[in-house]
Amino acid sequence: MMNEELSLLDVSDLAKILKTSRKSIYVRSSQNPGELPPRIKLPGSRVLRWHPQVVRRWLEEQAGITQPVEFSPPPKRRPGRPTKEEELARQRGGAK
């Protein structure tokens, strides 16, 4: 339970949640960071990370929702060779 509370979202996770590409997240974070949820800046690092609850609140604000929304970060992709489904999605222009 402690790991779930401390897990942060990375660029891939946020891209899946916002249904956009990783490149789009990088571009927005450098050119117009106001279009994304507030990020966490780790000292001595250039990696982009977001806290899941901050992202959830930001999405609720963007949608004008007053009731809390159930939110769980997308599952981490297992390491190794991509599945046939993932390869076909990538060829068709899907995210990843």
N, C-alpha and C positions, 0 to 999 in steps of 0.2 A: 504494500500500500504506500509506503514511503517513496518508492521509486516513481510511482504514478504521479504523486503530488509534485515531485521535483523534476519530472521530465519536461523538457522544453521542446518546442516545435522548431524544426529547421526549415530551410527554404523549400525543400521538397514537400514537407508536410503542409506548409502554408499554401503552396501552389495547388495541392490537391483540394484543400478546403475551399479556396477561392476559385477553383476550377480555371486555372490559368497556367502558363508555363513558368518554369523556374527562371528562365531568362527575363520574363516580364517582371518577376519579383525583384530580381537584381536591378533592372533598369529603374523601376519605380522607387526602390529604396535609395538609389543615388540621385535621381533627377527630381523626384517628387515624393518624398517620404510621407507626406500627409495623406496619400492615397492608400496607405497601408496601416495596419494596427501598430501601436507603439512597440518598438522592439527593445530587446535587452542588449545592452552593450557590455560584453565581457571584457574586463581589463586585460590589456596586452594581446587582444585577439581581434581579428577582422571578421570573424564568422557572424552570421546573422541568426538570431534566435528570438523566439516569441514565447510568452507564457500563455498556455491554453486558455486560462480564465480571462486574460486581457483580450485575446482574440475573440472569445465568445462575447464579451461585453461590447467590443468594437462592432462586431457583426450585428448585435441587437440594436445598437445606436444607428447604424447605417440603414437598417430595415425599419426603424421606428417601432421596435417591439418593446413592450413594457413587461411582458411575462418572461421569466427565465427560459432559455432554450437549452435542451439537453445537448451536450456536445462532448464528443470524444475524439481525440486526434486519430487520424487515419493509422491503420496498423503499419508497422515498419515492414518494409519489403525484405524478404529473406535474402541473404547473400547467395551469390552463385549465378549460374546461367539463367537468363530470362526464360519464362515459359513461352510456348508458342503463341498464346493469347497476347502476352505482353509484346512480343516481336511484331505481331500483326497490327496491334494498336499503334506501335511506334511507326510502322511503315505507313499507316493511314493518317499519321499526323497527330496521334494522341500524345498526351503528356507523358513524361518520363525520360 
